[in-house]
Amino acid sequence: MRFTEHLEIEGIRPSIGTVGDAYDNSLMESIIGLFKTECIRTDVFHEGPYRQLADVEFATAGWVDWWNNRRLHGARGNLTPVEYERAYYAANVSEPQPV
């Protein structure tokens, strides 16, 4: 309550949704859905059935590595996240300023 009151006093609108709406959970639910579809329900990141927690952890680590480093993103010119980030910073490097 105090946090919410402080935001109101400062004129800051919270980004957190209210009880009963999905705005604060929609991104997370989308990622969880992709994770279940791409990692858990396939054998791409793990061969055979999941028998132990370690099997799920190993598959999850593989999926996260793929998601962050090798996944092609259509809205980003079919570049991987790493390639896109490198291109972004290469294009936005400022010229050295004279001292």
Buried (B, 14 or more C-beta within 10 A) or exposed (E): EEEEEEBEEEEEEEEEEEEEEEEEEEEEEEEEEEBEEBBBEEEEBBEEEEEEEEBBEBBBEBBEEBBEEEBEEEEBEEBBBEBBEEEEEEEEEEEEEEE
